Amino acid sequence: MGRYFGTDGFRGEANKNLTVEHAFKVGRFLGWYYGMLKGGKCSVVIGKDTRRSSYMFEYSLVAGLTASGADAYLLHVTTTPSVSYVVRTDGFDCGIMISASHNPYYDNGIKLINGNGEKMDEKTISYIEDYMDGKLELFGEKMEEIPYAVRENVGCTVDYAAGRNRYVGYLISLAVYSFKNVRVGLDCANGSSWQIAKNVFDALGAKTYVINNQPDGTNINNNAGSTHIEVLQKFVKENNLDVGFAYDGDADRCIAVDEKGNVIDGDLILYIYGKYLKERGKLLNNTVVTTVMSNFGLYKAFDEAGIDYEKTAVGDKYVYENMVANGHRIGGEQSGHIIFSKYATTGDGILTSLKLMEVMLAKKMPLSKLAEPVNIYPQVLKNIRVHSKPEAQNDREVQAAVREVSELLGDTGRILVRESGTEPVIRVMVEAETESLCEKYVNRVLEVIRANGHEA
C-alpha cells in the first residue's frame, strides 16, 4: 500500500484527506507521463459516481490532464467497470474513476485503470506519489515539477457519453436468455448504476422494480445498496419478487437476495456460478479464486462438489492477479466483487447479476435452491479505528489474544485480523459454530486493542 493510494485507489474525505490539489496533480502526472511514453498526445477517459464532490474532482483532474497536454474524455456518471470496458475496447492510454465505492457521500476516491482495463500497476502509482511529494526521479532526471503543455499542445475535453452507451449494449449482448416475466428488484444505492441497471434489465424483458435510484449528491449508499442489504430483502419479500440485486456506489459489487428474502453474498455467488461452469465443463483448471475472508462453509461445499479453490489476500486486485497468473475463469470476494475473466477485467455488479440470472434460467431453479448446498458458518466481523494499523497489528498482547482465540476454536472455526486497505481500520473476524461464540472471541481481541491505547 502506498503513501496516498491503497488497494482500491486514493480515498479519503473530500477536501480533507483527498483535495482538489491532489486530483490536479494526479491529472498533471498522468497526462505528462503517458504523453512521454507515447511520444505525443495521450487520451484518458474519466467516469464518476453521484457524489456531490465527484464533479469537483472531475474538473480538477481534467484541468491537470489538459494542462499536461492530454485529451480528457468524459463518460459522466457511470460505473467503475464501464470505465474499464471503455479503456480496453476504445484504445485509451488509461482511465480514471472518481468514486469512494461503498463509503459515505462525504468521502471520495480516485481509481486508476491501465490501458488493458486493469487496476494500475504499483510502479506507476509510486511515480504519481513521488510527484505529489515533490521527489520525482524519472527518465534520468530529478524534477520537482513537470512541464506544462503550451499553444497547440494543450489538451481538450470531449463528451464521451457514447462510450457508456456502448457498455450498456455490451452487457445486454451477454445475456443468453430472455428475462421475460421474471420479477427483478434492483437497489442502485443512489449511485453509479441508477440508470444503467434498469435500462439493461428492461431491455432484456424483465419486470423491473427499482429502489434507491434518485441520487441527490448526498444520499449515495445511505441506507441503500449492497452494504445495507436488509432494505432489498424487505423490498423483495413485500413485492413477491423472484430475485433482487443490490449494488454499491460505483457498481463493481453485487449482493443478491433470493425469492425468500435470504442474502446471497459473494461466497454463495462464487459457488452457484462455479458449480454451473463445472457442470458445463467450462470451469478452467477446475478452480475458483477466493480471498481469506471467504466462509468455511463455502470450502466445504466446494469439496463436496469436487471444485478446487485458491485463497488470496483481501482485495479484488489480488483475486484478479491470481486469475491472470493461473488462467482461472472466476474469482471474487464475499463482499460481492466477482470477476468473470472471460468478460471483464474488474468486478462488475451488473454483469454479476446477469450471470446469476443465466444460471437461474438455464437450470430452471430459484436462487434459494441453487444456494442450498452451502452451509454458511456464523461469522462476526467488527472494525476498530486505530491510530496506527501496523502498531495495533504488531502489538504482542494483541497477537497473544489472537493466538489464544485460534487455539480455543481449533478446527471448529477461525479468527482473522487484518488491516483495511482503504481506511485507518483494523478488521477482526471470527467464524465459529455459533454467533455468540463469534461475538465473544471478536470482543476479546477488540478489548485488548482498546486497552493498549490503539483505538483512535
PAKETI-537191 format. One line per field, with one value per residue (C-alpha): x, y, z negated; residue in three letters. Coordinates in steps of 0.02 Angstrom, whole numbers. Layout:
c1 X/...
c2 Y/...
c3 Z/...
resn ala/...
//
This chain:
c1 0/70/79/-84/-154/-225/-284/-429/-363/-332/-477/-522/-642/-666/-559/-483/-381/-415/-412/-434/-246/-215/-331/-249/-78/-139/-204/-45/63/-43/-59/127/186/79/120/305/282/181/291/140/-33/-116/-302/-381/-562/-647/-804/-881/-1013/-1155/-1067/-1076/-887/-864/-895/-763/-634/-682/-644/-480/-423/-472/-376/-221/-234/-262/-128/-6/-63/-184/-359/-490/-645/-792/-912/-1003/-1097/-1057/-993/-813/-824/-889/-730/-627/-727/-710/-523/-484/-605/-579/-390/-368/-199/-278/-440/-493/-646/-697/-781/-764/-865/-969/-907/-1023/-1055/-928/-785/-721/-583/-479/-465/-337/-353/-216/-233/-287/-434/-347/-303/-147/20/109/262/161/67/233/286/124/156/336/274/144/284/399/526/502/650/605/680/851/800/757/612/504/386/341/319/154/89/81/-3/-73/-10/-136/-263/-450/-605/-725/-902/-896/-1067/-1068/-938/-1054/-1196/-1086/-1052/-1239/-1254/-1112/-1200/-1362/-1268/-1203/-1375/-1409/-1594/-1740/-1790/-1972/-2093/-1954/-1990/-1823/-1785/-1636/-1559/-1447/-1379/-1418/-1253/-1175/-1297/-1452/-1493/-1386/-1451/-1636/-1601/-1512/-1646/-1788/-1705/-1695/-1881/-1881/-2018/-1901/-1934/-1804/-1765/-1633/-1617/-1640/-1465/-1452/-1264/-1275/-1380/-1261/-1250/-1360/-1465/-1454/-1361/-1253/-1194/-1375/-1446/-1588/-1676/-1680/-1728/-1884/-1923/-1910/-2024/-2154/-2168/-2158/-2010/-1914/-1743/-1658/-1486/-1402/-1252/-1130/-1092/-988/-1073/-921/-1005/-1166/-1255/-1412/-1571/-1667/-1856/-1873/-1776/-1614/-1448/-1341/-1170/-1010/-966/-1133/-1120/-948/-1022/-1175/-1082/-928/-1036/-1132/-969/-908/-1069/-1048/-863/-811/-729/-550/-425/-574/-533/-622/-517/-572/-497/-451/-619/-722/-826/-782/-947/-900/-745/-840/-969/-829/-752/-918/-939/-762/-709/-534/-502/-365/-356/-282/-264/-422/-449/-516/-347/-263/-401/-379/-189/-208/-334/-222/-66/-153/-285/-436/-609/-700/-649/-707/-742/-876/-918/-984/-835/-848/-734/-781/-616/-696/-800/-714/-552/-632/-776/-940/-1101/-1223/-1129/-1135/-1323/-1340/-1236/-1342/-1498/-1419/-1397/-1574/-1648/-1534/-1570/-1750/-1718/-1744/-1591/-1631/-1619/-1455/-1375/-1447/-1293/-1187/-1199/-1128/-1041/-1091/-969/-944/-836/-803/-698/-599/-521/-341/-200/-79/-129/47/68/-100/-67/108/66/123/-28/-145/-54/-63/-251/-271/-168/-272/-436/-365/-318/-489/-575/-465/-538/-715/-684/-554/-501/-434/-363/-313/-286/-409/-332/-432/-465/-370/-458/-416/-543/-570/-669/-715/-807/-872/-1014/-1125/-1142/-1122/-950/-904/-957/-864/-699/-706/-740/-597/-472/-552/-540/-351/-333/-429/-341/-172/-220/-230/-409/-424
c2 0/171/340/401/254/100/-65/22/193/358/375/497/631/759/915/845/689/700/876/960/992/805/772/908/832/657/727/826/673/553/673/706/527/439/576/543/355/381/517/629/672/539/512/474/426/480/419/472/420/526/609/798/809/699/849/949/810/781/962/958/800/873/1032/932/817/952/1064/921/900/753/744/702/603/614/469/571/471/289/131/81/-74/33/139/-20/-82/81/96/-77/-76/104/113/241/257/245/277/364/327/455/358/301/144/94/237/379/528/644/527/512/424/413/241/221/96/49/32/-150/-103/-171/-84/20/-56/-10/60/194/235/257/383/480/481/539/683/731/735/838/697/631/549/481/465/501/667/731/851/945/998/933/1043/1120/1100/1261/1325/1187/1054/1098/957/966/892/778/725/535/477/364/254/225/181/52/-28/-44/-128/-246/-301/-333/-436/-554/-617/-795/-797/-677/-613/-601/-613/-626/-505/-424/-299/-181/-74/53/132/305/280/245/110/216/224/87/-64/-33/0/-168/-270/-181/-214/-400/-408/-416/-342/-222/-144/-15/70/198/268/453/518/695/702/660/501/377/217/299/154/84/-37/-190/-131/-113/-271/-277/-141/-250/-404/-315/-248/-421/-502/-362/-363/-552/-535/-682/-608/-447/-371/-234/-135/-21/161/127/-39/-151/-257/-356/-442/-539/-583/-742/-756/-794/-639/-731/-646/-722/-646/-659/-830/-903/-819/-900/-1069/-1053/-995/-1103/-1259/-1205/-1188/-1357/-1444/-1375/-1421/-1237/-1212/-1189/-1279/-1336/-1190/-1041/-900/-836/-725/-764/-688/-824/-933/-1109/-1168/-1116/-1225/-1374/-1355/-1341/-1501/-1592/-1528/-1578/-1399/-1337/-1163/-1039/-904/-731/-576/-470/-358/-393/-333/-486/-602/-538/-555/-736/-769/-695/-785/-954/-941/-959/-912/-849/-771/-645/-586/-616/-429/-455/-410/-551/-562/-659/-657/-706/-546/-416/-367/-298/-339/-289/-288/-281/-417/-525/-507/-554/-711/-763/-738/-851/-993/-975/-979/-1117/-1233/-1175/-1160/-1018/-939/-1015/-1191/-1153/-1093/-1234/-1348/-1215/-1214/-1045/-1037/-894/-751/-589/-450/-291/-141/-31/135/146/273/157/-4/-82/-41/-115/-272/-298/-269/-426/-432/-415/-557/-663/-635/-687/-846/-887/-872/-976/-1116/-1111/-1126/-1268/-1346/-1284/-1106/-973/-795/-669/-498/-384/-204/-113/-63/98/159/179/23/-149/-284/-429/-577/-741/-891/-1021/-1143/-1011/-823/-800/-881/-768/-613/-671/-700/-543/-437/-519/-458/-286/-263/-290/-167/-36/-73/-47/126/90/147/315
c3 0/49/-34/42/140/54/126/213/260/170/49/-89/-147/-8/-33/-193/-155/32/103/271/271/256/403/507/478/522/685/717/695/797/942/947/912/1041/1166/1137/1157/1315/1388/1415/1352/1245/1211/1043/1008/846/757/592/468/398/251/247/239/393/506/416/434/615/658/559/649/818/780/736/886/1015/938/969/1148/1132/1204/1073/1125/1005/977/843/709/741/659/625/736/879/871/876/1027/1123/1089/1159/1305/1366/1354/1215/1131/959/865/705/597/466/327/148/186/34/-78/-134/-20/-103/-55/121/215/373/451/590/733/857/1044/1028/917/761/598/624/577/416/507/598/438/346/479/450/263/289/396/266/136/249/260/435/521/692/866/791/713/540/551/426/567/738/892/942/1118/1219/1377/1487/1367/1231/1215/1244/1162/1257/1209/1221/1161/1315/1229/1082/1201/1288/1120/1090/1260/1214/1055/1148/1277/1143/1092/1152/1107/1109/937/989/843/712/569/526/388/405/267/353/192/265/355/524/578/553/739/816/719/754/938/953/863/954/1122/1079/1040/851/744/656/486/433/268/219/394/354/316/245/215/30/20/106/1/-132/-200/-24/86/54/-118/-179/-105/-231/-129/27/-75/-137/38/119/-9/-10/180/204/321/396/358/306/339/238/300/211/253/409/452/452/317/314/171/216/122/163/180/-6/-57/-101/-65/73/41/142/72/125/295/320/275/387/541/509/499/655/752/689/740/916/925/930/760/817/704/601/486/408/333/162/27/-152/-204/-119/-235/-296/-229/-52/-53/-122/17/147/79/94/273/320/354/311/242/207/72/96/-12/-26/125/299/363/287/347/525/517/465/603/737/674/671/807/692/752/597/432/305/131/2/16/193/302/429/581/736/831/997/996/885/802/643/528/611/510/656/750/593/582/766/738/589/695/826/701/634/809/875/729/705/519/395/315/145/218/307/145/37/33/-56/-245/-295/-464/-580/-556/-651/-581/-679/-634/-751/-700/-758/-766/-676/-589/-597/-782/-827/-722/-791/-974/-1067/-1181/-1032/-944/-1102/-1112/-930/-960/-1113/-1016/-874/-995/-1078/-908/-848/-690/-728/-668/-635/-676/-551/-598/-455/-407/-295/-129/-118/-296/-462/-524/-592/-549/-669/-602/-687/-615/-738/-767/-849/-832/-1020/-1012/-866/-964/-1120/-1031/-922/-1076/-1169/-1038/-1023/-1211/-1205/-1060/-1160/-1324/-1243/-1178/-992/-964/-876
resn met/gly/arg/tyr/phe/gly/thr/asp/gly/phe/arg/gly/glu/ala/asn/lys/asn/leu/thr/val/glu/his/ala/phe/lys/val/gly/arg/phe/leu/gly/trp/tyr/tyr/gly/met/leu/lys/gly/gly/lys/cys/ser/val/val/ile/gly/lys/asp/thr/arg/arg/ser/ser/tyr/met/phe/glu/tyr/ser/leu/val/ala/gly/leu/thr/ala/ser/gly/ala/asp/ala/tyr/leu/leu/his/val/thr/thr/thr/pro/ser/val/ser/tyr/val/val/arg/thr/asp/gly/phe/asp/cys/gly/ile/met/ile/ser/ala/ser/his/asn/pro/tyr/tyr/asp/asn/gly/ile/lys/leu/ile/asn/gly/asn/gly/glu/lys/met/asp/glu/lys/thr/ile/ser/tyr/ile/glu/asp/tyr/met/asp/gly/lys/leu/glu/leu/phe/gly/glu/lys/met/glu/glu/ile/pro/tyr/ala/val/arg/glu/asn/val/gly/cys/thr/val/asp/tyr/ala/ala/gly/arg/asn/arg/tyr/val/gly/tyr/leu/ile/ser/leu/ala/val/tyr/ser/phe/lys/asn/val/arg/val/gly/leu/asp/cys/ala/asn/gly/ser/ser/trp/gln/ile/ala/lys/asn/val/phe/asp/ala/leu/gly/ala/lys/thr/tyr/val/ile/asn/asn/gln/pro/asp/gly/thr/asn/ile/asn/asn/asn/ala/gly/ser/thr/his/ile/glu/val/leu/gln/lys/phe/val/lys/glu/asn/asn/leu/asp/val/gly/phe/ala/tyr/asp/gly/asp/ala/asp/arg/cys/ile/ala/val/asp/glu/lys/gly/asn/val/ile/asp/gly/asp/leu/ile/leu/tyr/ile/tyr/gly/lys/tyr/leu/lys/glu/arg/gly/lys/leu/leu/asn/asn/thr/val/val/thr/thr/val/met/ser/asn/phe/gly/leu/tyr/lys/ala/phe/asp/glu/ala/gly/ile/asp/tyr/glu/lys/thr/ala/val/gly/asp/lys/tyr/val/tyr/glu/asn/met/val/ala/asn/gly/his/arg/ile/gly/gly/glu/gln/ser/gly/his/ile/ile/phe/ser/lys/tyr/ala/thr/thr/gly/asp/gly/ile/leu/thr/ser/leu/lys/leu/met/glu/val/met/leu/ala/lys/lys/met/pro/leu/ser/lys/leu/ala/glu/pro/val/asn/ile/tyr/pro/gln/val/leu/lys/asn/ile/arg/val/his/ser/lys/pro/glu/ala/gln/asn/asp/arg/glu/val/gln/ala/ala/val/arg/glu/val/ser/glu/leu/leu/gly/asp/thr/gly/arg/ile/leu/val/arg/glu/ser/gly/thr/glu/pro/val/ile/arg/val/met/val/glu/ala/glu/thr/glu/ser/leu/cys/glu/lys/tyr/val/asn/arg/val/leu/glu/val/ile/arg/ala/asn/gly/his/glu/ala
//
